[in-house]
Amino acid sequence: MNSLKLALPDDTVEFGHKLGAVLCAGDLVLLAGPLGAGKTVLVRGIAAGLGVTGRVSSPTFVIERVHRPGPAGRGVALVHVDAYRLAGHVEEVDDLDLDSDLTDAAVVIEWGEGLAEQLSADYLLVRLERLDDDTRIAHLEPHGSWAGRLADLMC
């Protein structure tokens, strides 16, 4: 497993920015980790790397937010989903029709592990671990083409 130490919140944003810079339409990223692990902070960095519009905040109560490409962006929309309230029901993920979003957007799903893998065999799972000193460790588990693409993120 590939892991990165993220000592400060800015390191989490920076890693997200690097990830956003390599995301393409059709990419699926699943984020896992306890409350306060930095999932939404990571998505802020991803949004910056993609150059999308709109303020990034946790979509816990609306479930899904779509951020359109910005004028200086890369032309790829970001669909940001928080599956926390879906209570582990795969059917509810299906109801969001995210497989359609994957045709023209990068889809990032917080709390997506165990729920959203059926959307694509090609995805990156990022498990965020929060240590007692508030350092985060990002454990990266590539699936499909991500095995070859991961090197771009590790430098």
HURA-V252384 format. One record per backbone hydrogen bond with DSSP energy under -1.0 kcal/mol. CO is the residue of the C=O (numbers start at 1). NH is the residue of the N-H. If there is no record, write none. Layout:
CO,NH
CO,NH
//
This chain:
2,140
4,138
6,136
8,12
9,13
10,14
11,15
12,16
13,17
14,18
15,19
16,20
17,21
19,22
24,27
27,107
28,124
29,109
30,126
31,111
31,112
32,128
34,37
38,42
39,43
40,44
41,45
42,46
43,47
44,48
45,49
46,50
47,51
47,52
50,74
51,70
59,63
62,64
63,82
65,80
67,78
68,53
70,73
77,106
78,67
79,108
80,65
81,110
83,86
84,87
86,89
89,93
90,94
91,95
94,97
97,101
98,102
100,103
101,104
101,105
105,26
106,79
107,29
108,81
109,31
109,112
110,83
112,115
112,116
116,119
117,120
123,143
124,30
125,141
126,32
127,139
129,137
131,134
135,131
136,6
137,129
138,4
139,127
140,2
141,125
143,146
144,147
145,148
145,149
146,150
149,152
150,153
150,154
//
